Amino acid sequence: MHPAIGYIQERREAFVEALKAFVRIPSVSTKSEHTGDVQKAAEWVAAEMQRTGLEHVQILPTGGHPVVYADWLHAPGKPTALIYGHYDVQPPEPLELWITGPFDPTVRNGELYGRGSVDDKGQVFMHLKALEAHLKTSGRLPMNVRLLIEGEEEIGSPNLDPFILKHLDLLKADVVVISDTAMIAKGVPGITHGLRGLIYFQVDVEGTNSDLHSGGFGGSVINPAFALAQMLASLKDRNGRITIPGFYDDVRKLPAEERRALARLPFREKKFQKDIGAPALFGEKGFTTLERLWARPTLEINGLYSGFIGEGAKTVLPARAMAKVSMRLVPHQDPTKIARLFGQHLKRICPKTVRMKVAEISGRGMPWLARTDDPAMQPLARAIEKGFGKKPVYTRTGGTIPVVATFTRLLKAPCLLLGIGLPDENAHAPNEKLDLDNLHHGMLSAVHLWNELAEARLGTP
């Protein structure tokens, strides 16, 4: 047994306690009142890197929250990997739905509950401990490693692309390793090879100068809430198909071989429905649930606001209505084109009786798709099999990691997505959790990964 494997096994409980300290930091990147906490999380990561034995540890500024960088580059002739992750987290609201506090990490039934436990603090921590295991037992790593841990992923990484462009030499690598994804099911380790892209808008509709008495003015002017509701409802037909002209022009047909592979995965629609508590499943007609989740684009309303929403009644005709709308895009769809089509379509259907403003309010994420036969995939598959004791399956995910497409384009290096989350772990929702068995086996897989990649033909540093 490799000494690093023994190191991980002997410290399993101690590692959980160490991760709790990371999860306790409320590093909510989207809220200005948590700016100091985001900085504190960056400092925690930097201190952990230094304690691990990594070198050139730096907290580097961006146009927003900082990134944390470190490296270990003492393996001449061996490839270089760039490990990417993020230390920021989603807002914890609604707080009343948490069983225990979002920043009071608690273990229940072999799972660590807390905001950021799986997305992405636990998965960043997994890599730090795997590197520590090598460095503390052998005094070296099997290959060269760089780390880039950012603090704005949960708000679309608006400042990361400029940072990468400015520091291309610092980030040069032969392969990029990212752990911010999920397995399809407990006991079924996987490799994610496809991501959807993302664009996000706020739509504001205004009717009158101020709210009006619904008895004194109702019937004389349009209600902005109704106008917006009608516009939004028209964006999909009864079969779940998006009605924006040109929206599907660049969507490629899913290959028959991949459709068969998806059908063989251990996914049960009835269990999925039960787990999420839905009365019934719904989606674009003609596709399975997995195909809709992973390989078809979406348009969703993420938030609505208008008028009086407090307790009791208030007979008011609201002056304004607002909606937040996001679209998940699939490979070959261009976010710039889709944003233009969305704006043009809303202008066409907006009634002349209201004023409308459409604003893009988050960084764009490009869709991404990798070949499952890429040479870098095989070392990852072997590492996962050794770490989990099972061969991994290949999956896509419906989520977005904006930097994956950026790394692919700018570094021209393959991206390997080693995720240890589970679909029911409530990332972005109350009671987020991380399966501690997966954390342990993920660490073992990461230990094996550096040995496997060290012997792969991925180029030289």
DAUR-V664194 format. One record per backbone hydrogen bond with DSSP energy under -0.5 kcal/mol. CO is the residue of the C=O (numbers start at 0). NH is the residue of the N-H. If there is no record, write none. Layout:
co:nh
CO:NH
CO:NH
//
This chain:
co:nh
1:4
1:5
2:6
3:7
4:8
5:9
6:10
7:10
8:11
10:14
11:15
12:16
13:17
14:18
15:19
16:20
17:21
18:22
19:23
21:24
23:25
24:26
25:27
26:28
26:88
27:30
29:31
30:33
31:34
33:37
34:38
35:39
36:40
37:41
38:42
39:43
40:44
41:45
42:46
43:47
44:48
45:49
46:50
47:51
48:52
48:53
54:70
57:59
57:68
59:66
63:61
66:59
67:148
68:57
69:146
70:54
71:144
74:77
77:460
78:143
79:173
79:174
80:82
80:145
81:83
81:176
82:147
83:178
84:149
88:28
93:96
94:97
100:103
101:114
105:107
105:112
107:110
109:435
110:107
110:112
111:433
112:105
113:116
115:120
115:121
116:121
117:119
119:123
120:124
121:125
122:126
123:127
124:128
125:129
126:130
127:131
128:132
129:133
130:134
131:135
132:136
133:137
133:138
133:139
134:138
143:80
144:71
145:82
146:69
147:84
147:149
148:67
149:86
149:87
151:154
151:156
152:155
154:362
156:159
156:160
158:162
159:163
160:164
161:165
162:166
164:167
166:170
167:171
168:171
173:413
174:81
175:415
176:83
177:417
180:420
184:187
187:183
187:184
188:392
190:394
191:416
192:369
193:396
194:367
196:328
197:364
198:326
199:360
199:361
200:324
201:203
201:358
202:322
203:356
204:320
205:354
211:316
212:216
213:217
216:219
216:220
220:218
221:223
222:225
222:226
223:227
224:228
225:229
226:230
227:231
228:232
229:233
231:234
232:235
234:242
236:239
238:284
240:236
243:246
245:248
247:250
249:251
254:258
255:259
256:260
257:261
258:262
259:263
260:264
261:264
264:266
266:268
267:271
268:272
269:273
270:274
271:275
272:276
272:277
273:276
283:286
287:291
288:292
289:293
290:294
290:295
297:327
299:301
299:325
302:323
304:321
306:308
313:315
314:213
315:317
316:211
317:223
318:206
319:306
320:204
321:304
322:202
322:324
323:301
323:302
324:200
325:299
326:198
326:328
327:297
328:196
329:332
330:251
332:334
333:337
334:338
335:339
336:340
337:341
338:342
339:343
340:344
341:345
342:346
343:347
344:348
345:349
350:353
354:205
356:203
356:358
358:201
358:360
364:197
367:194
370:373
373:376
373:377
374:377
374:378
375:379
376:380
377:381
378:382
379:383
380:384
381:385
382:386
383:387
384:388
392:190
392:394
394:192
394:193
396:195
398:195
400:403
400:404
401:405
402:406
403:407
404:408
405:409
406:410
406:411
406:412
413:175
414:416
415:177
415:417
416:191
416:418
420:182
421:424
424:432
425:428
428:431
431:113
433:111
434:438
435:439
436:440
437:441
438:442
439:443
440:444
441:445
442:446
443:447
444:448
445:449
446:450
447:451
448:452
449:453
450:454
451:454
452:455
455:457
458:457
//
